[in-house]
Amino acid sequence: TSPPIFKKVGFEVGYAIGKEGYTLEDLADLWEQLKLGDVSCSKDTLTVENCYFCSGLPNVGYTYCKFDEGFIAGFLTKSLKKEISVRETKCWGLGFELCELEIKIHD
């Protein structure tokens, strides 16, 4: 299965769960409630420690969390009613011991 499929499925799931008016902080709370990792966020970044999917996996030179990229983009697209893109910049797969996802809002 290819990473773009994981990202697309993640987007659809996130979009189904998102609700108008929800924020990045609401998403971070949901992430922790679902035990998907320990989250901190800023205006344009979501950082996940103890990632449910990739924590402890080897450095393979690419990111693992394509589903998460899509999920976050879908959730925020529906919640904010704006086009959102998400790109993972740090991951266990790149040798980091956390995941960091950059969020870009397109006006």
Gaussian input, Z-matrix of N, CA and C with variables (Angstrom, degrees):
# hf/3-21g

backbone

0 1
 N
 C     1     B1
 C     2     B2     1     A1
 N     3     B3     2     A2     1     D1
 C     4     B4     3     A3     2     D2
 C     5     B5     4     A4     3     D3
 N     6     B6     5     A5     4     D4
 C     7     B7     6     A6     5     D5
 C     8     B8     7     A7     6     D6
 N     9     B9     8     A8     7     D7
 C    10    B10     9     A9     8     D8
 C    11    B11    10    A10     9     D9
 N    12    B12    11    A11    10    D10
 C    13    B13    12    A12    11    D11
 C    14    B14    13    A13    12    D12
 N    15    B15    14    A14    13    D13
 C    16    B16    15    A15    14    D14
 C    17    B17    16    A16    15    D15
 N    18    B18    17    A17    16    D16
 C    19    B19    18    A18    17    D17
 C    20    B20    19    A19    18    D18
 N    21    B21    20    A20    19    D19
 C    22    B22    21    A21    20    D20
 C    23    B23    22    A22    21    D21
 N    24    B24    23    A23    22    D22
 C    25    B25    24    A24    23    D23
 C    26    B26    25    A25    24    D24
 N    27    B27    26    A26    25    D25
 C    28    B28    27    A27    26    D26
 C    29    B29    28    A28    27    D27
 N    30    B30    29    A29    28    D28
 C    31    B31    30    A30    29    D29
 C    32    B32    31    A31    30    D30
 N    33    B33    32    A32    31    D31
 C    34    B34    33    A33    32    D32
 C    35    B35    34    A34    33    D33
 N    36    B36    35    A35    34    D34
 C    37    B37    36    A36    35    D35
 C    38    B38    37    A37    36    D36
 N    39    B39    38    A38    37    D37
 C    40    B40    39    A39    38    D38
 C    41    B41    40    A40    39    D39
 N    42    B42    41    A41    40    D40
 C    43    B43    42    A42    41    D41
 C    44    B44    43    A43    42    D42
 N    45    B45    44    A44    43    D43
 C    46    B46    45    A45    44    D44
 C    47    B47    46    A46    45    D45
 N    48    B48    47    A47    46    D46
 C    49    B49    48    A48    47    D47
 C    50    B50    49    A49    48    D48
 N    51    B51    50    A50    49    D49
 C    52    B52    51    A51    50    D50
 C    53    B53    52    A52    51    D51
 N    54    B54    53    A53    52    D52
 C    55    B55    54    A54    53    D53
 C    56    B56    55    A55    54    D54
 N    57    B57    56    A56    55    D55
 C    58    B58    57    A57    56    D56
 C    59    B59    58    A58    57    D57
 N    60    B60    59    A59    58    D58
 C    61    B61    60    A60    59    D59
 C    62    B62    61    A61    60    D60
 N    63    B63    62    A62    61    D61
 C    64    B64    63    A63    62    D62
 C    65    B65    64    A64    63    D63
 N    66    B66    65    A65    64    D64
 C    67    B67    66    A66    65    D65
 C    68    B68    67    A67    66    D66
 N    69    B69    68    A68    67    D67
 C    70    B70    69    A69    68    D68
 C    71    B71    70    A70    69    D69
 N    72    B72    71    A71    70    D70
 C    73    B73    72    A72    71    D71
 C    74    B74    73    A73    72    D72
 N    75    B75    74    A74    73    D73
 C    76    B76    75    A75    74    D74
 C    77    B77    76    A76    75    D75
 N    78    B78    77    A77    76    D76
 C    79    B79    78    A78    77    D77
 C    80    B80    79    A79    78    D78
 N    81    B81    80    A80    79    D79
 C    82    B82    81    A81    80    D80
 C    83    B83    82    A82    81    D81
 N    84    B84    83    A83    82    D82
 C    85    B85    84    A84    83    D83
 C    86    B86    85    A85    84    D84
 N    87    B87    86    A86    85    D85
 C    88    B88    87    A87    86    D86
 C    89    B89    88    A88    87    D87
 N    90    B90    89    A89    88    D88
 C    91    B91    90    A90    89    D89
 C    92    B92    91    A91    90    D90
 N    93    B93    92    A92    91    D91
 C    94    B94    93    A93    92    D92
 C    95    B95    94    A94    93    D93
 N    96    B96    95    A95    94    D94
 C    97    B97    96    A96    95    D95
 C    98    B98    97    A97    96    D96
 N    99    B99    98    A98    97    D97
 C   100   B100    99    A99    98    D98
 C   101   B101   100   A100    99    D99
 N   102   B102   101   A101   100   D100
 C   103   B103   102   A102   101   D101
 C   104   B104   103   A103   102   D102
 N   105   B105   104   A104   103   D103
 C   106   B106   105   A105   104   D104
 C   107   B107   106   A106   105   D105
 N   108   B108   107   A107   106   D106
 C   109   B109   108   A108   107   D107
 C   110   B110   109   A109   108   D108
 N   111   B111   110   A110   109   D109
 C   112   B112   111   A111   110   D110
 C   113   B113   112   A112   111   D111
 N   114   B114   113   A113   112   D112
 C   115   B115   114   A114   113   D113
 C   116   B116   115   A115   114   D114
 N   117   B117   116   A116   115   D115
 C   118   B118   117   A117   116   D116
 C   119   B119   118   A118   117   D117
 N   120   B120   119   A119   118   D118
 C   121   B121   120   A120   119   D119
 C   122   B122   121   A121   120   D120
 N   123   B123   122   A122   121   D121
 C   124   B124   123   A123   122   D122
 C   125   B125   124   A124   123   D123
 N   126   B126   125   A125   124   D124
 C   127   B127   126   A126   125   D125
 C   128   B128   127   A127   126   D126
 N   129   B129   128   A128   127   D127
 C   130   B130   129   A129   128   D128
 C   131   B131   130   A130   129   D129
 N   132   B132   131   A131   130   D130
 C   133   B133   132   A132   131   D131
 C   134   B134   133   A133   132   D132
 N   135   B135   134   A134   133   D133
 C   136   B136   135   A135   134   D134
 C   137   B137   136   A136   135   D135
 N   138   B138   137   A137   136   D136
 C   139   B139   138   A138   137   D137
 C   140   B140   139   A139   138   D138
 N   141   B141   140   A140   139   D139
 C   142   B142   141   A141   140   D140
 C   143   B143   142   A142   141   D141
 N   144   B144   143   A143   142   D142
 C   145   B145   144   A144   143   D143
 C   146   B146   145   A145   144   D144
 N   147   B147   146   A146   145   D145
 C   148   B148   147   A147   146   D146
 C   149   B149   148   A148   147   D147
 N   150   B150   149   A149   148   D148
 C   151   B151   150   A150   149   D149
 C   152   B152   151   A151   150   D150
 N   153   B153   152   A152   151   D151
 C   154   B154   153   A153   152   D152
 C   155   B155   154   A154   153   D153
 N   156   B156   155   A155   154   D154
 C   157   B157   156   A156   155   D155
 C   158   B158   157   A157   156   D156
 N   159   B159   158   A158   157   D157
 C   160   B160   159   A159   158   D158
 C   161   B161   160   A160   159   D159
 N   162   B162   161   A161   160   D160
 C   163   B163   162   A162   161   D161
 C   164   B164   163   A163   162   D162
 N   165   B165   164   A164   163   D163
 C   166   B166   165   A165   164   D164
 C   167   B167   166   A166   165   D165
 N   168   B168   167   A167   166   D166
 C   169   B169   168   A168   167   D167
 C   170   B170   169   A169   168   D168
 N   171   B171   170   A170   169   D169
 C   172   B172   171   A171   170   D170
 C   173   B173   172   A172   171   D171
 N   174   B174   173   A173   172   D172
 C   175   B175   174   A174   173   D173
 C   176   B176   175   A175   174   D174
 N   177   B177   176   A176   175   D175
 C   178   B178   177   A177   176   D176
 C   179   B179   178   A178   177   D177
 N   180   B180   179   A179   178   D178
 C   181   B181   180   A180   179   D179
 C   182   B182   181   A181   180   D180
 N   183   B183   182   A182   181   D181
 C   184   B184   183   A183   182   D182
 C   185   B185   184   A184   183   D183
 N   186   B186   185   A185   184   D184
 C   187   B187   186   A186   185   D185
 C   188   B188   187   A187   186   D186
 N   189   B189   188   A188   187   D187
 C   190   B190   189   A189   188   D188
 C   191   B191   190   A190   189   D189
 N   192   B192   191   A191   190   D190
 C   193   B193   192   A192   191   D191
 C   194   B194   193   A193   192   D192
 N   195   B195   194   A194   193   D193
 C   196   B196   195   A195   194   D194
 C   197   B197   196   A196   195   D195
 N   198   B198   197   A197   196   D196
 C   199   B199   198   A198   197   D197
 C   200   B200   199   A199   198   D198
 N   201   B201   200   A200   199   D199
 C   202   B202   201   A201   200   D200
 C   203   B203   202   A202   201   D201
 N   204   B204   203   A203   202   D202
 C   205   B205   204   A204   203   D203
 C   206   B206   205   A205   204   D204
 N   207   B207   206   A206   205   D205
 C   208   B208   207   A207   206   D206
 C   209   B209   208   A208   207   D207
 N   210   B210   209   A209   208   D208
 C   211   B211   210   A210   209   D209
 C   212   B212   211   A211   210   D210
 N   213   B213   212   A212   211   D211
 C   214   B214   213   A213   212   D212
 C   215   B215   214   A214   213   D213
 N   216   B216   215   A215   214   D214
 C   217   B217   216   A216   215   D215
 C   218   B218   217   A217   216   D216
 N   219   B219   218   A218   217   D217
 C   220   B220   219   A219   218   D218
 C   221   B221   220   A220   219   D219
 N   222   B222   221   A221   220   D220
 C   223   B223   222   A222   221   D221
 C   224   B224   223   A223   222   D222
 N   225   B225   224   A224   223   D223
 C   226   B226   225   A225   224   D224
 C   227   B227   226   A226   225   D225
 N   228   B228   227   A227   226   D226
 C   229   B229   228   A228   227   D227
 C   230   B230   229   A229   228   D228
 N   231   B231   230   A230   229   D229
 C   232   B232   231   A231   230   D230
 C   233   B233   232   A232   231   D231
 N   234   B234   233   A233   232   D232
 C   235   B235   234   A234   233   D233
 C   236   B236   235   A235   234   D234
 N   237   B237   236   A236   235   D235
 C   238   B238   237   A237   236   D236
 C   239   B239   238   A238   237   D237
 N   240   B240   239   A239   238   D238
 C   241   B241   240   A240   239   D239
 C   242   B242   241   A241   240   D240
 N   243   B243   242   A242   241   D241
 C   244   B244   243   A243   242   D242
 C   245   B245   244   A244   243   D243
 N   246   B246   245   A245   244   D244
 C   247   B247   246   A246   245   D245
 C   248   B248   247   A247   246   D246
 N   249   B249   248   A248   247   D247
 C   250   B250   249   A249   248   D248
 C   251   B251   250   A250   249   D249
 N   252   B252   251   A251   250   D250
 C   253   B253   252   A252   251   D251
 C   254   B254   253   A253   252   D252
 N   255   B255   254   A254   253   D253
 C   256   B256   255   A255   254   D254
 C   257   B257   256   A256   255   D255
 N   258   B258   257   A257   256   D256
 C   259   B259   258   A258   257   D257
 C   260   B260   259   A259   258   D258
 N   261   B261   260   A260   259   D259
 C   262   B262   261   A261   260   D260
 C   263   B263   262   A262   261   D261
 N   264   B264   263   A263   262   D262
 C   265   B265   264   A264   263   D263
 C   266   B266   265   A265   264   D264
 N   267   B267   266   A266   265   D265
 C   268   B268   267   A267   266   D266
 C   269   B269   268   A268   267   D267
 N   270   B270   269   A269   268   D268
 C   271   B271   270   A270   269   D269
 C   272   B272   271   A271   270   D270
 N   273   B273   272   A272   271   D271
 C   274   B274   273   A273   272   D272
 C   275   B275   274   A274   273   D273
 N   276   B276   275   A275   274   D274
 C   277   B277   276   A276   275   D275
 C   278   B278   277   A277   276   D276
 N   279   B279   278   A278   277   D277
 C   280   B280   279   A279   278   D278
 C   281   B281   280   A280   279   D279
 N   282   B282   281   A281   280   D280
 C   283   B283   282   A282   281   D281
 C   284   B284   283   A283   282   D282
 N   285   B285   284   A284   283   D283
 C   286   B286   285   A285   284   D284
 C   287   B287   286   A286   285   D285
 N   288   B288   287   A287   286   D286
 C   289   B289   288   A288   287   D287
 C   290   B290   289   A289   288   D288
 N   291   B291   290   A290   289   D289
 C   292   B292   291   A291   290   D290
 C   293   B293   292   A292   291   D291
 N   294   B294   293   A293   292   D292
 C   295   B295   294   A294   293   D293
 C   296   B296   295   A295   294   D294
 N   297   B297   296   A296   295   D295
 C   298   B298   297   A297   296   D296
 C   299   B299   298   A298   297   D297
 N   300   B300   299   A299   298   D298
 C   301   B301   300   A300   299   D299
 C   302   B302   301   A301   300   D300
 N   303   B303   302   A302   301   D301
 C   304   B304   303   A303   302   D302
 C   305   B305   304   A304   303   D303
 N   306   B306   305   A305   304   D304
 C   307   B307   306   A306   305   D305
 C   308   B308   307   A307   306   D306
 N   309   B309   308   A308   307   D307
 C   310   B310   309   A309   308   D308
 C   311   B311   310   A310   309   D309
 N   312   B312   311   A311   310   D310
 C   313   B313   312   A312   311   D311
 C   314   B314   313   A313   312   D312
 N   315   B315   314   A314   313   D313
 C   316   B316   315   A315   314   D314
 C   317   B317   316   A316   315   D315
 N   318   B318   317   A317   316   D316
 C   319   B319   318   A318   317   D317
 C   320   B320   319   A319   318   D318

   B1=1.4461
   B2=1.5174
   B3=1.3069
   B4=1.4570
   B5=1.5278
   B6=1.3532
   B7=1.4703
   B8=1.5315
   B9=1.3545
   B10=1.4666
   B11=1.5354
   B12=1.3151
   B13=1.4708
   B14=1.5197
   B15=1.3321
   B16=1.4637
   B17=1.5308
   B18=1.3227
   B19=1.4633
   B20=1.5235
   B21=1.3295
   B22=1.4628
   B23=1.5256
   B24=1.3148
   B25=1.4651
   B26=1.5277
   B27=1.3255
   B28=1.4548
   B29=1.5194
   B30=1.3403
   B31=1.4619
   B32=1.5243
   B33=1.3189
   B34=1.4672
   B35=1.5239
   B36=1.3360
   B37=1.4685
   B38=1.5285
   B39=1.3285
   B40=1.4544
   B41=1.5143
   B42=1.3245
   B43=1.4605
   B44=1.5273
   B45=1.3262
   B46=1.4714
   B47=1.5280
   B48=1.3118
   B49=1.4651
   B50=1.5259
   B51=1.3145
   B52=1.4640
   B53=1.5177
   B54=1.3114
   B55=1.4592
   B56=1.5199
   B57=1.3275
   B58=1.4523
   B59=1.5308
   B60=1.3181
   B61=1.4542
   B62=1.5185
   B63=1.3353
   B64=1.4651
   B65=1.5269
   B66=1.3131
   B67=1.4595
   B68=1.5271
   B69=1.3153
   B70=1.4645
   B71=1.5303
   B72=1.3255
   B73=1.4605
   B74=1.5273
   B75=1.3333
   B76=1.4669
   B77=1.5258
   B78=1.3314
   B79=1.4576
   B80=1.5248
   B81=1.3305
   B82=1.4663
   B83=1.5222
   B84=1.3361
   B85=1.4673
   B86=1.5268
   B87=1.3275
   B88=1.4647
   B89=1.5238
   B90=1.3300
   B91=1.4601
   B92=1.5232
   B93=1.3422
   B94=1.4627
   B95=1.5220
   B96=1.3320
   B97=1.4649
   B98=1.5238
   B99=1.3200
   B100=1.4656
   B101=1.5300
   B102=1.3317
   B103=1.4678
   B104=1.5295
   B105=1.3549
   B106=1.4555
   B107=1.5226
   B108=1.3246
   B109=1.4508
   B110=1.5101
   B111=1.3142
   B112=1.4567
   B113=1.5205
   B114=1.3215
   B115=1.4616
   B116=1.5213
   B117=1.3139
   B118=1.4551
   B119=1.5219
   B120=1.3237
   B121=1.4590
   B122=1.5113
   B123=1.3206
   B124=1.4544
   B125=1.5214
   B126=1.3046
   B127=1.4655
   B128=1.5282
   B129=1.3309
   B130=1.4631
   B131=1.5275
   B132=1.3365
   B133=1.4634
   B134=1.5239
   B135=1.3171
   B136=1.4565
   B137=1.5226
   B138=1.3262
   B139=1.4687
   B140=1.5195
   B141=1.3381
   B142=1.4539
   B143=1.5246
   B144=1.3196
   B145=1.4607
   B146=1.5195
   B147=1.3100
   B148=1.4740
   B149=1.5288
   B150=1.3128
   B151=1.4614
   B152=1.5311
   B153=1.3125
   B154=1.4634
   B155=1.5212
   B156=1.3098
   B157=1.4572
   B158=1.5206
   B159=1.3253
   B160=1.4607
   B161=1.5216
   B162=1.3285
   B163=1.4566
   B164=1.5239
   B165=1.3252
   B166=1.4597
   B167=1.5162
   B168=1.3332
   B169=1.4615
   B170=1.5256
   B171=1.3254
   B172=1.4638
   B173=1.5263
   B174=1.3294
   B175=1.4566
   B176=1.5286
   B177=1.3279
   B178=1.4612
   B179=1.5281
   B180=1.3299
   B181=1.4607
   B182=1.5135
   B183=1.3120
   B184=1.4673
   B185=1.5310
   B186=1.3312
   B187=1.4563
   B188=1.5229
   B189=1.3222
   B190=1.4596
   B191=1.5311
   B192=1.3044
   B193=1.4667
   B194=1.5270
   B195=1.3115
   B196=1.4667
   B197=1.5258
   B198=1.3322
   B199=1.4606
   B200=1.5254
   B201=1.3346
   B202=1.4643
   B203=1.5277
   B204=1.3348
   B205=1.4689
   B206=1.5279
   B207=1.3099
   B208=1.4565
   B209=1.5144
   B210=1.3249
   B211=1.4619
   B212=1.5269
   B213=1.3219
   B214=1.4593
   B215=1.5308
   B216=1.3262
   B217=1.4660
   B218=1.5272
   B219=1.3185
   B220=1.4634
   B221=1.5175
   B222=1.3337
   B223=1.4643
   B224=1.5226
   B225=1.3295
   B226=1.4640
   B227=1.5292
   B228=1.3209
   B229=1.4626
   B230=1.5266
   B231=1.3190
   B232=1.4614
   B233=1.5289
   B234=1.3194
   B235=1.4611
   B236=1.5172
   B237=1.3276
   B238=1.4634
   B239=1.5265
   B240=1.3421
   B241=1.4693
   B242=1.5250
   B243=1.3267
   B244=1.4599
   B245=1.5252
   B246=1.3266
   B247=1.4599
   B248=1.5287
   B249=1.3215
   B250=1.4629
   B251=1.5228
   B252=1.3181
   B253=1.4702
   B254=1.5237
   B255=1.3175
   B256=1.4657
   B257=1.5167
   B258=1.3393
   B259=1.4640
   B260=1.5239
   B261=1.3168
   B262=1.4616
   B263=1.5286
   B264=1.3280
   B265=1.4611
   B266=1.5263
   B267=1.3265
   B268=1.4616
   B269=1.5119
   B270=1.3392
   B271=1.4601
   B272=1.5277
   B273=1.3193
   B274=1.4646
   B275=1.5257
   B276=1.3153
   B277=1.4598
   B278=1.5138
   B279=1.3468
   B280=1.4705
   B281=1.5215
   B282=1.3399
   B283=1.4634
   B284=1.5197
   B285=1.3315
   B286=1.4629
   B287=1.5202
   B288=1.3228
   B289=1.4616
   B290=1.5244
   B291=1.3241
   B292=1.4594
   B293=1.5149
   B294=1.3185
   B295=1.4606
   B296=1.5168
   B297=1.3262
   B298=1.4583
   B299=1.5253
   B300=1.3127
   B301=1.4567
   B302=1.5204
   B303=1.3275
   B304=1.4678
   B305=1.5173
   B306=1.3254
   B307=1.4465
   B308=1.5178
   B309=1.3241
   B310=1.4644
   B311=1.5237
   B312=1.3262
   B313=1.4562
   B314=1.5196
   B315=1.3210
   B316=1.4642
   B317=1.5310
   B318=1.3153
   B319=1.4763
   B320=1.4997
   A1=108.36
   A2=116.51
   A3=119.90
   A4=112.03
   A5=116.53
   A6=120.65
   A7=114.43
   A8=120.96
   A9=118.28
   A10=113.13
   A11=117.08
   A12=119.57
   A13=109.74
   A14=117.97
   A15=120.78
   A16=110.33
   A17=116.60
   A18=120.60
   A19=110.55
   A20=117.79
   A21=121.68
   A22=110.96
   A23=117.23
   A24=120.80
   A25=109.94
   A26=116.84
   A27=120.79
   A28=111.61
   A29=116.87
   A30=120.92
   A31=110.49
   A32=116.29
   A33=120.18
   A34=111.49
   A35=117.41
   A36=121.17
   A37=110.01
   A38=116.96
   A39=120.64
   A40=112.51
   A41=116.59
   A42=121.04
   A43=110.39
   A44=116.94
   A45=121.17
   A46=111.70
   A47=117.26
   A48=121.68
   A49=112.38
   A50=117.76
   A51=121.56
   A52=111.93
   A53=115.35
   A54=121.76
   A55=108.24
   A56=116.14
   A57=120.58
   A58=110.29
   A59=115.11
   A60=120.80
   A61=114.71
   A62=117.92
   A63=119.56
   A64=108.77
   A65=116.22
   A66=122.17
   A67=110.47
   A68=114.78
   A69=120.46
   A70=109.86
   A71=117.20
   A72=120.61
   A73=111.28
   A74=117.35
   A75=120.96
   A76=110.22
   A77=116.15
   A78=120.55
   A79=110.40
   A80=117.71
   A81=121.39
   A82=110.60
   A83=117.66
   A84=121.23
   A85=110.77
   A86=116.70
   A87=121.18
   A88=110.45
   A89=117.29
   A90=122.97
   A91=110.46
   A92=115.62
   A93=119.98
   A94=111.63
   A95=118.37
   A96=121.16
   A97=110.94
   A98=115.98
   A99=120.79
   A100=112.71
   A101=115.75
   A102=122.80
   A103=112.29
   A104=114.58
   A105=120.55
   A106=112.05
   A107=116.85
   A108=122.17
   A109=110.29
   A110=115.32
   A111=122.74
   A112=107.44
   A113=116.68
   A114=121.55
   A115=112.42
   A116=114.21
   A117=121.51
   A118=105.86
   A119=115.86
   A120=117.80
   A121=110.69
   A122=113.64
   A123=122.48
   A124=105.92
   A125=116.77
   A126=120.55
   A127=112.92
   A128=117.10
   A129=119.59
   A130=114.22
   A131=117.20
   A132=120.33
   A133=110.39
   A134=115.11
   A135=122.32
   A136=106.17
   A137=116.64
   A138=121.62
   A139=108.47
   A140=116.43
   A141=121.93
   A142=109.21
   A143=115.50
   A144=120.83
   A145=106.93
   A146=116.62
   A147=121.93
   A148=110.94
   A149=116.38
   A150=122.76
   A151=110.54
   A152=115.84
   A153=121.97
   A154=112.20
   A155=117.23
   A156=120.18
   A157=113.35
   A158=117.34
   A159=117.48
   A160=115.28
   A161=118.48
   A162=119.94
   A163=110.79
   A164=115.43
   A165=121.17
   A166=115.34
   A167=117.54
   A168=119.30
   A169=109.96
   A170=117.00
   A171=120.12
   A172=114.41
   A173=114.70
   A174=122.76
   A175=107.04
   A176=115.74
   A177=120.93
   A178=112.20
   A179=116.09
   A180=119.98
   A181=115.35
   A182=117.67
   A183=121.27
   A184=108.96
   A185=115.82
   A186=120.40
   A187=110.95
   A188=114.81
   A189=120.80
   A190=113.81
   A191=118.82
   A192=122.64
   A193=114.87
   A194=117.74
   A195=121.77
   A196=111.68
   A197=118.16
   A198=120.83
   A199=109.65
   A200=116.51
   A201=121.01
   A202=111.45
   A203=117.06
   A204=119.85
   A205=110.23
   A206=115.84
   A207=120.49
   A208=112.83
   A209=116.84
   A210=121.52
   A211=110.79
   A212=116.21
   A213=121.03
   A214=109.98
   A215=117.01
   A216=120.62
   A217=110.99
   A218=117.77
   A219=121.06
   A220=112.63
   A221=116.19
   A222=121.74
   A223=110.80
   A224=116.06
   A225=120.22
   A226=112.48
   A227=118.13
   A228=121.01
   A229=110.03
   A230=116.28
   A231=119.82
   A232=110.99
   A233=116.72
   A234=121.02
   A235=113.00
   A236=116.64
   A237=121.24
   A238=113.38
   A239=115.50
   A240=121.52
   A241=111.43
   A242=115.00
   A243=122.37
   A244=107.75
   A245=115.46
   A246=119.70
   A247=108.25
   A248=116.02
   A249=122.96
   A250=108.86
   A251=116.18
   A252=119.77
   A253=108.16
   A254=115.38
   A255=122.06
   A256=108.32
   A257=115.15
   A258=120.50
   A259=108.09
   A260=115.65
   A261=120.07
   A262=109.00
   A263=116.04
   A264=120.93
   A265=112.75
   A266=116.66
   A267=121.56
   A268=107.62
   A269=115.36
   A270=120.43
   A271=108.14
   A272=115.82
   A273=119.48
   A274=110.12
   A275=116.55
   A276=121.24
   A277=113.94
   A278=116.45
   A279=121.66
   A280=111.72
   A281=116.83
   A282=120.79
   A283=114.88
   A284=118.39
   A285=121.74
   A286=108.96
   A287=117.94
   A288=121.12
   A289=110.94
   A290=115.81
   A291=123.74
   A292=107.56
   A293=115.00
   A294=120.50
   A295=107.88
   A296=115.88
   A297=120.69
   A298=107.31
   A299=114.72
   A300=120.70
   A301=109.04
   A302=116.21
   A303=122.00
   A304=108.79
   A305=115.73
   A306=122.80
   A307=108.87
   A308=115.93
   A309=120.64
   A310=108.48
   A311=115.45
   A312=121.65
   A313=107.92
   A314=116.04
   A315=121.99
   A316=108.65
   A317=116.02
   A318=119.86
   A319=111.51
   D1=138.21
   D2=-175.82
   D3=-90.98
   D4=150.87
   D5=178.05
   D6=-54.41
   D7=-37.61
   D8=178.50
   D9=-59.97
   D10=-31.51
   D11=177.66
   D12=-67.59
   D13=-43.11
   D14=177.70
   D15=-59.79
   D16=-41.89
   D17=-179.19
   D18=-65.51
   D19=-41.95
   D20=179.43
   D21=-64.68
   D22=-45.16
   D23=178.34
   D24=-62.91
   D25=-43.02
   D26=177.15
   D27=-58.36
   D28=-42.58
   D29=178.92
   D30=-59.66
   D31=-46.35
   D32=-178.19
   D33=-62.60
   D34=-41.72
   D35=178.86
   D36=-66.04
   D37=-47.28
   D38=178.99
   D39=-60.68
   D40=-40.96
   D41=179.55
   D42=-64.34
   D43=-38.61
   D44=179.61
   D45=-66.44
   D46=-31.36
   D47=-177.22
   D48=-87.93
   D49=-31.20
   D50=-177.90
   D51=-61.94
   D52=151.51
   D53=177.33
   D54=-134.93
   D55=143.23
   D56=-179.28
   D57=-52.50
   D58=133.10
   D59=178.19
   D60=93.45
   D61=-11.57
   D62=176.56
   D63=-68.37
   D64=152.93
   D65=-177.14
   D66=-118.39
   D67=176.83
   D68=175.09
   D69=-61.63
   D70=-36.30
   D71=178.14
   D72=-65.06
   D73=-37.37
   D74=175.80
   D75=-63.43
   D76=-40.60
   D77=177.29
   D78=-63.28
   D79=-43.14
   D80=178.73
   D81=-60.67
   D82=-41.95
   D83=177.73
   D84=-62.29
   D85=-44.79
   D86=178.57
   D87=-60.72
   D88=-44.02
   D89=-179.40
   D90=-55.45
   D91=-45.33
   D92=-179.52
   D93=-71.94
   D94=-37.91
   D95=177.83
   D96=-60.78
   D97=-36.41
   D98=179.34
   D99=-82.20
   D100=0.56
   D101=179.31
   D102=59.71
   D103=42.90
   D104=179.03
   D105=-93.03
   D106=-3.41
   D107=178.45
   D108=144.93
   D109=172.85
   D110=178.14
   D111=-94.98
   D112=121.81
   D113=-167.91
   D114=-115.33
   D115=140.94
   D116=165.61
   D117=-131.85
   D118=152.68
   D119=-178.19
   D120=-144.39
   D121=155.95
   D122=172.97
   D123=-127.94
   D124=-169.65
   D125=-176.84
   D126=-55.42
   D127=-38.93
   D128=-174.11
   D129=-132.67
   D130=19.54
   D131=-178.82
   D132=-143.35
   D133=138.25
   D134=172.20
   D135=-117.84
   D136=124.06
   D137=179.97
   D138=-112.90
   D139=130.49
   D140=-177.96
   D141=-121.76
   D142=119.89
   D143=171.64
   D144=-101.89
   D145=152.73
   D146=-177.32
   D147=57.23
   D148=46.60
   D149=-178.14
   D150=-55.99
   D151=130.61
   D152=-178.64
   D153=-58.97
   D154=-29.89
   D155=-173.36
   D156=-95.14
   D157=-46.93
   D158=-167.53
   D159=-114.71
   D160=-3.55
   D161=-179.14
   D162=-55.18
   D163=122.29
   D164=179.07
   D165=90.83
   D166=-6.62
   D167=179.10
   D168=-76.01
   D169=159.14
   D170=-175.00
   D171=-74.07
   D172=159.51
   D173=172.81
   D174=-72.77
   D175=113.52
   D176=-178.49
   D177=-116.76
   D178=0.60
   D179=177.56
   D180=88.82
   D181=6.68
   D182=175.60
   D183=-150.06
   D184=163.26
   D185=-178.72
   D186=-80.68
   D187=150.47
   D188=-179.65
   D189=-95.45
   D190=-26.21
   D191=-160.92
   D192=-93.48
   D193=52.65
   D194=179.73
   D195=-65.97
   D196=-38.32
   D197=176.63
   D198=-58.44
   D199=-43.49
   D200=-179.46
   D201=-63.39
   D202=-41.43
   D203=176.29
   D204=-55.43
   D205=-48.29
   D206=-179.76
   D207=-66.38
   D208=-42.34
   D209=-179.26
   D210=-59.18
   D211=-49.16
   D212=-178.82
   D213=-62.93
   D214=-44.33
   D215=179.40
   D216=-61.63
   D217=-44.54
   D218=-179.85
   D219=-65.66
   D220=-45.17
   D221=179.36
   D222=-58.52
   D223=-49.23
   D224=-176.84
   D225=-74.61
   D226=-31.97
   D227=176.31
   D228=-59.60
   D229=-46.84
   D230=179.45
   D231=-70.01
   D232=-43.31
   D233=-175.18
   D234=-67.26
   D235=-40.94
   D236=-175.41
   D237=-96.86
   D238=-9.35
   D239=-177.45
   D240=56.23
   D241=40.84
   D242=175.91
   D243=-139.29
   D244=156.66
   D245=176.26
   D246=-74.29
   D247=128.33
   D248=-177.88
   D249=-123.80
   D250=137.15
   D251=170.23
   D252=-121.48
   D253=148.59
   D254=-177.25
   D255=-133.48
   D256=136.33
   D257=179.08
   D258=-136.01
   D259=126.66
   D260=176.47
   D261=-78.45
   D262=124.87
   D263=-177.47
   D264=-108.53
   D265=-21.06
   D266=175.80
   D267=-133.18
   D268=141.39
   D269=-176.15
   D270=-164.05
   D271=156.73
   D272=173.33
   D273=-55.78
   D274=-34.20
   D275=179.67
   D276=-64.80
   D277=-16.60
   D278=176.83
   D279=-106.64
   D280=7.59
   D281=177.87
   D282=95.03
   D283=4.80
   D284=176.84
   D285=-91.85
   D286=158.18
   D287=178.01
   D288=-104.24
   D289=33.77
   D290=175.26
   D291=-163.45
   D292=169.72
   D293=174.93
   D294=-114.59
   D295=137.79
   D296=176.67
   D297=-129.92
   D298=127.31
   D299=-176.47
   D300=-119.65
   D301=121.85
   D302=178.52
   D303=-87.65
   D304=134.67
   D305=-177.14
   D306=-114.45
   D307=128.65
   D308=179.57
   D309=-122.02
   D310=126.23
   D311=176.90
   D312=-97.43
   D313=125.76
   D314=179.06
   D315=-100.51
   D316=123.59
   D317=-178.96
   D318=-86.50

